[in-house]
Amino acid sequence: MNQEYVNQYDTELSFKDFLTKTFLMVAIGLAVTTTIAFFVSKFFYQFMYLIGSVGFIVLLLAEVGVVIYLGARITSLSKTTAYTLYFLYSALNGINISTVLMVYTGASVVLAFGMTTLLFICMSIIGNSTKVDLTKYSSLFAIGLVVLLIGGIINIFIGSGIGDWLLCVVGVVLFLGLIAYDMQRLRNMYNAAYSNPEISDNLVIYGALQLYLDFINLFIRIIRIFGRRRD
């Protein structure tokens, strides 16, 4: 076995380890979110009585603040801080997701979660194996997110059921593309971590955060399309 082949094999194995750590963190983050969401949904009214509507809004704002801070400072944070903030965000997001469990039936939640998981796996494989450079579409994805955000805000005031359904369909397509896109970005993160081992764990967290957000956003839109509301 020549040296060139050994180096290529070692590098590929290292990237697989990087992917394994990243997906493990995604799974743990989703487990934390699911656990918190289930617990809060079971005691939702007691929880709201305890913190009040203002406290609930504060928690939602804290969730946004944590994810923005984590994304902006990921390379400068210590490993412990990065992991702590990631799990904190996963827990805070569980409070938000608990409202979904309150609205939709258990069967709908399970079905939507299963569909999301299957689509997530398929798009992850496509993103990791395709030869198409998806990173060149970054501006298109950014525009899509902005349009989705603005459309959602407008529809709050309009209250159009058809508009909400269309936004959910667009959201599903957009986040499917983002899963594949973020999978390709993991290669760039790996290259950065390979050249600077001091930030390798932080980049695992950052990659996991991006895929976690893709999963959650895809799940929310799938359940809004196919979910059955409680009576």
C-alpha positions in Angstrom: 0.0 0.0 0.0 1.6 3.3 -1.1 1.9 6.3 1.2 -0.5 8.4 -0.9 -3.3 5.9 -0.5 -2.7 5.7 3.3 -2.9 9.5 3.6 -6.2 9.6 1.6 -7.6 6.8 3.7 -6.7 8.5 7.0 -8.1 11.8 5.9 -11.4 10.3 4.8 -11.7 8.3 8.0 -11.1 11.5 10.0 -13.8 13.3 8.1 -16.1 10.3 8.9 -15.3 10.8 12.5 -16.1 14.5 12.2 -19.4 13.6 10.6 -20.1 11.0 13.3 -19.5 13.6 16.1 -21.6 16.2 14.4 -24.6 13.8 13.9 -24.3 12.6 17.4 -24.6 16.1 18.7 -27.6 16.7 16.4 -29.3 13.5 17.9 -28.5 14.6 21.5 -29.8 18.1 20.8 -33.1 16.7 19.4 -33.3 14.3 22.4 -33.0 17.2 24.8 -35.6 19.2 22.9 -38.0 16.3 22.7 -37.7 15.6 26.4 -38.3 19.2 27.5 -41.1 19.6 25.0 -42.9 16.5 26.3 -42.5 17.5 29.9 -43.6 21.1 29.4 -46.6 20.0 27.3 -47.8 17.7 30.1 -47.7 20.5 32.6 -48.1 23.4 30.2 -50.7 25.3 32.2 -48.8 24.9 35.5 -45.7 26.0 33.7 -47.4 29.1 32.2 -48.8 29.9 35.6 -45.4 29.7 37.1 -43.5 31.9 34.6 -46.4 34.0 33.2 -46.8 35.3 29.7 -44.0 37.8 30.1 -41.7 35.0 31.3 -42.6 32.9 28.3 -41.7 35.7 26.0 -38.4 36.2 27.8 -37.6 32.6 27.3 -38.3 32.8 23.6 -36.1 35.9 23.3 -33.4 34.1 25.3 -33.6 31.3 22.8 -33.0 33.7 19.9 -30.2 35.4 21.7 -28.4 32.1 22.5 -28.5 30.9 18.9 -27.3 34.2 17.5 -24.5 34.5 20.1 -23.4 30.9 19.6 -23.3 31.2 15.8 -21.4 34.5 15.9 -18.8 33.6 18.5 -18.4 29.9 17.8 -14.7 30.0 17.0 -13.7 32.1 20.0 -15.7 30.2 22.7 -14.2 27.6 24.9 -15.3 24.0 24.3 -17.3 23.9 27.5 -19.1 27.1 26.7 -19.9 26.1 23.2 -21.4 22.7 24.4 -23.3 24.4 27.2 -24.9 27.0 24.9 -25.9 24.3 22.4 -27.6 22.3 25.0 -29.2 25.4 26.5 -30.6 26.3 23.1 -31.9 22.8 22.6 -33.7 23.0 26.0 -35.1 26.4 25.4 -36.4 25.3 22.0 -38.1 22.4 23.7 -40.4 25.0 25.4 -41.3 26.4 22.0 -41.9 22.9 20.5 -44.1 22.0 23.4 -46.8 24.2 21.9 -46.7 22.0 18.8 -47.4 19.0 21.0 -50.3 20.8 22.6 -51.9 21.6 19.2 -51.4 18.4 17.2 -52.3 14.8 18.0 -49.6 12.4 19.2 -50.0 10.3 16.0 -49.5 13.4 13.9 -46.3 14.3 15.8 -44.9 10.8 15.5 -45.7 10.7 11.7 -44.2 14.2 11.1 -41.1 13.3 13.1 -40.7 10.1 11.1 -41.1 11.8 7.8 -38.7 14.6 8.8 -36.1 12.0 9.9 -36.4 10.1 6.6 -36.1 13.2 4.5 -33.3 14.5 6.6 -31.3 11.3 6.1 -31.9 11.3 2.4 -30.9 14.9 1.9 -27.8 14.5 4.1 -26.7 11.6 1.9 -27.4 13.6 -1.3 -25.5 16.6 0.1 -22.5 14.5 1.1 -22.3 12.6 -2.2 -23.4 15.0 -4.9 -20.7 16.5 -7.2 -22.8 19.7 -7.6 -21.4 22.6 -5.7 -24.3 23.7 -3.6 -22.4 26.5 -1.8 -22.7 28.7 -4.9 -26.4 28.9 -4.2 -25.8 30.4 -0.7 -27.3 33.8 -1.8 -30.4 32.0 -3.2 -30.9 30.2 0.1 -30.5 33.4 2.0 -33.1 35.1 -0.1 -35.5 32.2 0.4 -35.1 32.5 4.2 -35.9 36.2 4.0 -38.9 35.7 1.8 -40.2 33.0 4.1 -39.7 35.3 7.1 -41.4 38.3 5.6 -44.2 36.1 4.1 -44.8 34.6 7.6 -45.0 38.1 9.2 -47.4 39.4 6.5 -49.6 36.3 6.8 -50.0 36.8 10.6 -52.0 40.0 9.8 -53.8 38.5 6.7 -54.6 35.2 8.3 -54.8 33.3 5.0 -55.0 29.6 5.4 -53.9 29.1 1.8 -51.1 31.5 2.3 -49.9 29.6 5.3 -50.1 26.3 3.5 -48.0 27.7 0.5 -45.4 29.1 2.9 -45.1 25.7 4.6 -44.6 24.0 1.2 -42.0 26.6 0.2 -40.4 26.1 3.6 -40.2 22.3 3.1 -38.5 22.7 -0.2 -36.1 25.4 1.2 -35.0 23.4 4.2 -34.6 20.2 2.2 -32.1 22.2 0.1 -30.5 23.7 3.2 -29.9 20.2 4.6 -27.9 19.2 1.5 -26.2 22.6 1.5 -25.2 22.5 5.1 -23.9 18.9 4.6 -21.5 20.2 2.0 -20.4 23.0 4.3 -19.4 20.4 6.9 -16.5 19.5 4.5 -15.3 23.1 4.8 -15.7 23.1 8.5 -13.7 19.9 8.7 -10.9 21.4 6.6 -10.8 24.4 9.0 -10.8 22.0 12.0 -8.1 19.9 10.4 -5.8 22.9 10.1 -6.7 24.3 13.6 -7.4 21.4 16.1 -8.1 23.9 18.8 -11.5 24.8 17.3 -12.4 21.3 16.0 -15.0 20.6 18.8 -16.5 24.1 18.4 -17.0 23.5 14.7 -18.6 20.2 15.4 -21.1 22.1 17.6 -21.6 24.7 14.8 -22.2 22.1 12.2 -24.6 20.3 14.5 -26.5 23.5 15.2 -27.0 24.2 11.5 -28.4 20.7 10.9 -30.4 20.8 14.1 -32.1 24.1 12.9 -32.8 22.5 9.5 -34.4 19.5 11.1 -36.6 21.5 13.5 -37.7 23.9 10.8 -38.5 21.1 8.4 -40.4 19.2 11.1 -42.6 22.3 12.0 -43.6 22.8 8.4 -44.3 19.1 7.7 -46.6 18.8 10.8 -48.4 22.0 9.8 -49.1 20.5 6.4 -50.0 17.0 7.3 -50.7 17.2 11.1 -54.1 16.7 12.6 -55.1 19.1 15.3 -56.5 18.0 18.6 -60.3 18.4 19.0 
